[in-house]
Amino acid sequence: MNIFFNEKEENNEDIKAEQQMVLSTKDSEMVIGNLAEFSLENNSTDKVFKFISSCEENVNNNDIEIGRVLNGKFLSIKTLDNCQHKILPNLSVEAGETFHFNLSVLTGNVFDEAGKYQLKIKISQENNKKIDIFSEPFLYENP
């Protein structure tokens, strides 16, 4: 029983951390061919969150994913190789800070079809446990 309680307590900590880190898009609607821009905001008062890219040979790097939103669910369509595309550097987002980035290397590659998309990033907490942070869904429309 105590083990179950500890697992539940850890899960609550993950939910709390996910609420403190907000991944948002600059625009919720874009035309195919336009640049997707994002911000990663740390709304906590005392926590540091990190993105650490695993750019070693033969390491499966699934820390950044693009998905389609169908029937309200995230369906992964592309795992991004951060080492090859250099989307995000290793970074720390201190309490109250915001980091801005874009997906310029993917504009013509991934977002070539009209639809609702979502970005997922794995962020490390202070205890080095990784959590998934999802952007709000964003829409790509035909020109």
C-alpha positions as CSV (number, residue, x, y, z in Angstrom):
1,M,0.0,0.0,0.0
2,N,2.8,2.4,0.9
3,I,4.5,1.7,-2.5
4,F,1.3,2.6,-4.3
5,F,1.0,5.9,-2.3
6,N,4.6,6.8,-3.2
7,E,4.0,6.2,-6.9
8,K,0.9,8.3,-6.8
9,E,2.8,11.1,-5.0
10,E,5.5,11.0,-7.7
11,N,2.8,11.2,-10.4
12,N,1.3,14.3,-8.7
13,E,4.8,15.9,-8.7
14,D,5.1,15.2,-12.4
15,I,1.7,16.9,-13.0
16,K,2.7,19.8,-10.9
17,A,6.0,20.2,-12.9
18,E,4.1,19.9,-16.2
19,Q,1.8,22.8,-15.1
20,Q,4.9,24.9,-14.1
21,M,6.5,24.5,-17.5
22,V,4.4,25.9,-20.4
23,L,5.2,25.3,-24.0
24,S,3.3,27.6,-26.2
25,T,3.1,28.7,-29.8
26,K,3.4,32.3,-31.0
27,D,0.5,31.7,-33.4
28,S,-2.2,29.1,-32.9
29,E,-3.0,29.2,-36.7
30,M,-0.4,29.3,-39.5
31,V,-0.4,28.8,-43.3
32,I,1.7,25.9,-44.6
33,G,5.2,27.2,-45.4
34,N,5.2,29.7,-42.5
35,L,7.5,29.3,-39.5
36,A,6.3,27.7,-36.3
37,E,7.7,29.7,-33.3
38,F,7.5,28.6,-29.6
39,S,8.3,29.7,-26.1
40,L,9.2,27.5,-23.2
41,E,8.2,29.3,-20.0
42,N,9.0,28.4,-16.4
43,N,6.2,29.6,-14.2
44,S,7.6,28.1,-11.0
45,T,9.0,30.4,-8.3
46,D,12.0,28.3,-7.4
47,K,12.6,25.4,-9.8
48,V,15.1,25.0,-12.7
49,F,14.1,22.9,-15.7
50,K,16.6,21.7,-18.3
51,F,16.7,20.4,-21.8
52,I,19.7,18.1,-22.3
53,S,20.3,16.8,-25.8
54,S,21.7,13.3,-26.0
55,C,24.0,13.8,-29.0
56,E,26.1,10.7,-28.7
57,E,26.6,8.2,-31.4
58,N,24.0,5.4,-31.5
59,V,21.8,7.0,-28.9
60,N,18.1,7.1,-29.7
61,N,17.2,10.7,-29.2
62,N,13.4,11.0,-28.8
63,D,13.4,14.2,-26.7
64,I,11.5,16.2,-29.4
65,E,8.5,15.0,-31.2
66,I,5.9,16.4,-33.6
67,G,2.5,14.9,-33.5
68,R,-0.9,15.3,-35.2
69,V,-3.9,15.8,-33.0
70,L,-6.7,13.5,-34.0
71,N,-9.8,13.0,-32.0
72,G,-8.1,14.9,-29.1
73,K,-5.1,12.6,-29.0
74,F,-1.4,13.1,-29.8
75,L,-0.3,10.8,-32.5
76,S,3.5,11.0,-33.1
77,I,4.4,11.6,-36.8
78,K,8.1,12.5,-36.4
79,T,10.8,12.2,-33.8
80,L,13.2,14.9,-34.4
81,D,17.0,14.3,-34.3
82,N,18.1,17.3,-32.3
83,C,21.7,16.5,-32.9
84,Q,21.3,16.7,-36.7
85,H,18.9,19.6,-36.9
86,K,20.1,21.6,-33.8
87,I,16.6,22.6,-32.8
88,L,17.3,23.2,-29.1
89,P,20.7,23.7,-27.4
90,N,21.3,22.3,-24.0
91,L,19.5,24.8,-21.8
92,S,18.3,25.6,-18.3
93,V,15.2,27.6,-17.8
94,E,15.3,29.3,-14.5
95,A,12.2,30.2,-12.4
96,G,10.3,33.0,-14.1
97,E,12.4,32.8,-17.4
98,T,11.2,32.1,-20.9
99,F,13.2,30.6,-23.8
100,H,12.1,31.3,-27.4
101,F,12.9,29.0,-30.4
102,N,11.5,28.0,-33.8
103,L,11.3,25.0,-36.0
104,S,12.7,26.6,-39.1
105,V,14.5,23.4,-40.1
106,L,11.1,21.6,-40.3
107,T,8.9,24.2,-42.0
108,G,8.7,22.5,-45.4
109,N,9.5,18.9,-44.1
110,V,6.9,18.1,-41.5
111,F,4.2,20.8,-41.8
112,D,3.4,20.1,-45.4
113,E,-0.2,19.1,-44.9
114,A,-3.1,21.0,-43.4
115,G,-4.1,19.9,-39.9
116,K,-3.7,20.2,-36.2
117,Y,-0.3,19.6,-34.8
118,Q,1.4,19.5,-31.4
119,L,5.0,19.6,-30.2
120,K,6.3,17.4,-27.3
121,I,9.6,18.0,-25.5
122,K,11.1,16.0,-22.7
123,I,12.4,18.3,-20.0
124,S,14.5,17.3,-17.0
125,Q,13.5,18.3,-13.5
126,E,15.9,19.2,-10.8
127,N,16.0,15.5,-9.8
128,N,16.9,14.6,-13.4
129,K,13.6,12.8,-13.9
130,K,12.2,13.6,-17.4
131,I,8.7,14.8,-18.0
132,D,6.8,15.3,-21.3
133,I,5.7,18.9,-22.0
134,F,3.2,19.3,-24.7
135,S,2.5,22.5,-26.6
136,E,-1.1,23.6,-27.1
137,P,-2.4,22.3,-30.4
138,F,-1.6,24.6,-33.4
139,L,-3.2,24.5,-36.8
140,Y,-1.5,24.6,-40.2
141,E,-3.9,25.6,-43.0
142,N,-3.6,25.6,-46.8
143,P,-2.6,28.9,-48.4
